[in-house]
Amino acid sequence: METEKGKLVAQQEGLVKKKRIMVGIDESDESFHGLQWTLDNLFGCITATAAPEQPEANDEAGSRLITLSLVHVQQAFHLHYVPAGPGGTAFYIPSSVEESIKKAQQQIAKALLSRASNMCKDKMNIEVETLVFEGDPKEKICRAAQEMHVDLLVVGSRNLGKFKRAFLGSVSDYCAQHANCPVLIVKSPKEASK
């Protein structure tokens, strides 16, 4: 049976593989519920096994057992003109409007990831990183998970229903089918109680 001291020695010698968990974050309450569930259920177990007699070891990023990647994907904005009437008439959007929209997207992403990072502050042995990508969320999350060699991908379930899911697509369904790592889909409390 491995002791706590043995785990700490193995960690210090680099024998314990650092784990990477990625959590998808968007504007929905479900994504934040997924993050909170991850912190409570996955990291609660890990921080409980950290060596209490070595609290200073938890302050160094190199001693952290897990990297938690908080990922937000914003839709690409490529609308250069808007149809304005019959016969192919179009209104071209000035570049200043496009820049304003992109700036607003960046501010939203920053606020979302800041909120998510604040939720992680009290957890020891976790190194938190935030990432923002542009494009289709389903594809970007799966690609990032593959390129970053993620050990577990966590996404919230928005419970769109069959009709909306068929037309809008489901990020969680797509990730479950296409990600090259295990995927944990966290249902919202309302959905889980049904």
Solvent accessible surface area in square Angstrom, and as a share of the most:
residue,aa,sasa,rsa
1,M,236,1.05
2,E,113,0.51
3,T,83,0.49
4,E,75,0.34
5,K,148,0.63
6,G,31,0.30
7,K,77,0.33
8,L,22,0.11
9,V,67,0.38
10,A,22,0.17
11,Q,40,0.18
12,Q,118,0.53
13,E,112,0.50
14,G,60,0.58
15,L,131,0.65
16,V,70,0.40
17,K,128,0.54
18,K,85,0.36
19,K,93,0.40
20,R,62,0.23
21,I,12,0.06
22,M,0,0.00
23,V,1,0.00
24,G,7,0.07
25,I,5,0.03
26,D,41,0.21
27,E,113,0.51
28,S,16,0.11
29,D,109,0.56
30,E,35,0.16
31,S,6,0.04
32,F,8,0.03
33,H,53,0.23
34,G,1,0.01
35,L,0,0.00
36,Q,70,0.31
37,W,87,0.31
38,T,0,0.00
39,L,1,0.00
40,D,78,0.41
41,N,64,0.33
42,L,49,0.24
43,F,0,0.00
44,G,25,0.24
45,C,86,0.52
46,I,41,0.21
47,T,27,0.16
48,A,85,0.66
49,T,63,0.36
50,A,16,0.12
51,A,12,0.09
52,P,114,0.71
53,E,108,0.48
54,Q,59,0.26
55,P,77,0.49
56,E,104,0.47
57,A,18,0.14
58,N,18,0.09
59,D,111,0.57
60,E,112,0.50
61,A,56,0.43
62,G,76,0.73
63,S,21,0.13
64,R,62,0.23
65,L,40,0.20
66,I,5,0.03
67,T,9,0.05
68,L,0,0.00
69,S,0,0.00
70,L,0,0.00
71,V,1,0.00
72,H,7,0.03
73,V,15,0.09
74,Q,22,0.10
75,Q,107,0.48
76,A,37,0.29
77,F,33,0.14
78,H,124,0.55
79,L,88,0.44
80,H,103,0.46
81,Y,113,0.43
82,V,57,0.33
83,P,101,0.63
84,A,65,0.50
85,G,35,0.33
86,P,130,0.82
87,G,87,0.83
88,G,72,0.69
89,T,79,0.46
90,A,35,0.27
91,F,122,0.51
92,Y,154,0.58
93,I,33,0.17
94,P,69,0.43
95,S,76,0.49
96,S,72,0.46
97,V,64,0.37
98,E,28,0.13
99,E,113,0.51
100,S,67,0.43
101,I,61,0.31
102,K,70,0.30
103,K,124,0.52
104,A,45,0.35
105,Q,35,0.16
106,Q,112,0.50
107,Q,107,0.47
108,I,85,0.43
109,A,2,0.02
110,K,155,0.66
111,A,63,0.49
112,L,18,0.09
113,L,10,0.05
114,S,56,0.36
115,R,121,0.44
116,A,0,0.00
117,S,33,0.21
118,N,80,0.41
119,M,54,0.24
120,C,5,0.03
121,K,149,0.63
122,D,136,0.70
123,K,53,0.22
124,M,95,0.43
125,N,5,0.02
126,I,7,0.03
127,E,54,0.24
128,V,52,0.30
129,E,52,0.23
130,T,61,0.36
131,L,47,0.24
132,V,69,0.40
133,F,65,0.27
134,E,71,0.32
135,G,13,0.13
136,D,51,0.27
137,P,27,0.17
138,K,46,0.20
139,E,87,0.39
140,K,55,0.23
141,I,11,0.05
142,C,13,0.08
143,R,125,0.46
144,A,6,0.04
145,A,0,0.00
146,Q,105,0.47
147,E,118,0.53
148,M,45,0.20
149,H,150,0.67
150,V,10,0.06
151,D,43,0.22
152,L,34,0.17
153,L,0,0.00
154,V,0,0.00
155,V,6,0.03
156,G,16,0.15
157,S,10,0.06
158,R,139,0.51
159,N,67,0.34
160,L,45,0.22
161,G,32,0.31
162,K,180,0.76
163,F,152,0.64
164,K,112,0.47
165,R,84,0.31
166,A,83,0.64
167,F,154,0.64
168,L,121,0.60
169,G,26,0.25
170,S,14,0.09
171,V,52,0.30
172,S,11,0.07
173,D,56,0.29
174,Y,61,0.23
175,C,0,0.00
176,A,49,0.38
177,Q,143,0.64
178,H,110,0.49
179,A,19,0.15
180,N,99,0.51
181,C,19,0.11
182,P,86,0.54
183,V,38,0.22
184,L,49,0.25
185,I,62,0.32
186,V,9,0.05
187,K,109,0.46
188,S,10,0.06
189,P,79,0.50
190,K,152,0.64
191,E,27,0.12
192,A,68,0.53
193,S,94,0.61
194,K,187,0.79
